[in-house]
Amino acid sequence: VTLGGAPGGLTVTPKKAYGALYVHRDSPVLGVREVVLTTDRDVALNVVCVERNDGKTTPPSVSVTARAGAVTREPVAACGGSGTVRDVWFMPQGDRPAPPFTLSRLEMVTASGSASMLGSAQDEAAGPLRVAAAWGRAQGRPVFMGEFGAYHAGDPQSRARWAAFLRSEAEELGLSWAWWELASGFGVYDPLKNAWDAGVLRALLPGTPVLAR
């Protein structure tokens, strides 16, 4: 399977018969009642939804025919789930590669709402912060993001983007924060060169006067 981003969602192009799309979440979703999807064309799929596959057995699946533009709903018990879901598989039916299709919606529905599995990288990074901020508001407690950073092996532009995004997201949510750390592998300062990492420093402290000295 090859994947591609599209304005309408995630485009899936199976390259061989039974080619599968595996969608994985780092954190499982609890209390899942059903899996909801929408495709841009009619497509026959075998759907699996499990917490974790042991790699030794074939988990149960349910045969689904998704209609173009329609909302397809499958109870989690029908596709092998027990209410806690981390992985969802989509395997086109038949002995020939299925034509490309676009998933415009893929969600796991719980009693308290739905969790999209088509979120952006920004959504995945910010999700835990939003959960923590909501807990803090509900409990009347301040929340401190005490450790976030990007290792120096990454390219400077990516480190700066990561720093800027998480710092901005934390501040918008009312969280205090601290960068990990000053002058080592994740640092913002190089003591041997006596120099700041300008990109990361600006990302963390916009308008800092340090770089102007």
N, C-alpha and C positions, 0 to 999 in steps of 0.2 A: 504494500500500500504506500502511495505517496500522498502527502498532505499539502494543502495550500490555503493561505488565508484569502478570504473573499469578502466583499462588502456585505454579503448576506450570511456569512458564517464560516464554517470550516469545510473546504472541499476535499472529498475523499476519492482517490482514484485507485481501485484495486488493480494489481498487476498480474495476479494469477487467481485461479479458482480457489475459493475459500480464504482469500486474502482478508485479514482481519484488521480492524481498527481497535486498538487498546487504549482506553482512556483511564488514566490513573490519577488519584489524589494522594498527596502526601499524608493528609489527615483524613481518616474515615468520617463519613457522614452517618450520624446515629439516628435511629428511628425512621428509616426510609420506608415510605409506604408504596411509592410507585416511581417508575422512570418515565419521563415525558420527553418526546422528541418530535421534531418537525423536519422534513426533508423537502428539497425542491422538486423531486420527481418520485414516481412510484419506484419503490425498491423493496425486495424481499430480503429480510435479514433474520439471522439467528442471533438473539440477544442474551448475553450472560451478565449478571450483576452479582458480584461476590465481594466479601471483605478481603480475602487474600487467597489466591490459588496456590495449592501446595506443589504444583508442577508435576505431580505424579498421577493425578486423576483428571478426567475431563469433567468440568462442572456442568450441571444441567443448564439447558438453554430453552428459550421459548421462540417459536417461529412467529415473526411479525411481518406484515405487509404494510409498510408506511405509504400513505397516499400523498401525492404532491400537494404541499401547502397545508395539509391537515395535521391536527394535533393527535399524535399517537400516544396512548397511555398504557403502560403495562404494570400490573401489581408486582412488587419486588419479589414476592414468593414465587411467582411464575417463572422468573428468570434466574432462580437459584439463590436469591438473597435471603438473609435472615433478619433484615432490618438495619444491619450495619454494613455499609457499602463503601469500598475504596476503589474497586475496579469495575469498569463496564466494557464489555467487548461487543463489537458488531461484526458479524461474519456473513457476507452476502451468500445467499443460497445458490445452489446449482454447481455444475462442473465446469463453468466457464467464468472468466473474470467479469464481474458486474460492471456496468457503465459508471462513469463518475457521478457522484451525487454530492449535494451540499447539505450539511447539517446546520440549520439556522437556529435550532433550539435543542438543548440537551440539558435536562434538569433532573435532580432527585428531590422528590417532594416529601416533606416531613410534616408533622402536626403543626410546627411553628412557621412553616414557610417552605421555600424551595431553594436549592443550592445549584447554581449553574456550573456545568463542567466545561463551559466554553469561555471561561473568563480569560482576560488578558494577563500578561506577566505582572502588570501593575496590580490587578485585582488579587492575584495570588499573594503578592508581597504585602499588600495592605490589609488583607482579610484578617489575620490575627490581631493587628493593631485595632481594627474596628471592633472586634469581639472584646478585646481588653478595655477599650474606651467605654463600650456599652456597659460592661460589668462595673467599671469605676463609677459611672453615672448612677447606676442602679443602687450601688452600695454606699454612695456618698464618699468615695475614697479617691485620692489622687493616684494616678498610675505613672510610673517611671519606666521608660524604655532604656534600660541600663546598659545594653550592650548590642551595638550593631556596627557593622563595618564591612569593608571590602578589601581582600588581600592584595598585596602589592603586585602579585603576579598577573593580575588582570590589567588590561590596558587602561591608561589614565582617563580616557573619556568615559569608559564604562564605570569606573570607580566614582567619578564625579557625578554621573547621572544617578547611580544608585544612592549616593549620599544625599543628593538634592531631593530625590523623590521621597525617601523615607523620612528625612528631617522635616520636609514640608508636610507630609501626611500626618506625622506625629503632632506637629504644632497645630494643624487644623483640627485635630481631634482633642486637643487640650492636654496632650501628654508631654511631660518633660523627657529629656533624652541625654545620653552621653555617647560619644563616639568611642569605639574600641580600636585603637588606643593611641597614644601620642607619637611614639618614636620607634616603633618596631615594625613587624610584618604588615600590620594594618594601619600603620601610623600616618599622620598628616605632616610630620616633620622629620627631616633627615639630619641627625646630629653630626654625621661625618661631613656632609656638604654644607651644614649650617644653612639649610634652605627648607622652606615650606613647600608642600605639595599644593601649588596654587589652585589647581582645579578643585580638589577636595575641600580645601579651606574656604574657597568662595561658595561652594555648594552648601557647606555647613553654616557659614557665617557670612551671608551676603552683605557686601559693603564693608567687609572688615578693613580697618586701616593698617593692619599688620603688613600687608603686601605692598603698601605704598611707602613703607619706610626704606 
